[in-house]
């Protein structure tokens, strides 16, 4: 969990700021992931010793948009493949 970063959302969970989270505490929520780790608030960029300022709102939005874009690209490719009879 040394690479974990979160954006606090509620007392129960935070938004995961890791590009492709693989831990068991990351729960898919639309195009985002929620962190349900018991210490999720400690992974906030302001709390973590990152050495530089992190705009967690911008990072959260960017990750969400990136995941959305990848998803839509895959759906588009699937539709094209189906139309070509692949």
VENZISUL-V838805 format. One line per field, one symbol per residue. ss: DSSP state (H for helix, E for strand, - for the rest). phi: phi as a letter, one per 20 degrees, with the letter a starting at -180 (. if undefined). A space follows every 10 residues. Layout:
ss: ???
phi: ???
This chain:
ss: -----EEE-- ---EEE---- -----EEEE- -EEEE----H HHHE------ -----HHHHH HHHHHHHHHH HHHHHHHHHH HHH---
phi: .fefccdgdb febceedegc fdffeedfbm eccdddfgdg ffefgfefee nbfcefffff ffffffffff fffffgffff fffeme
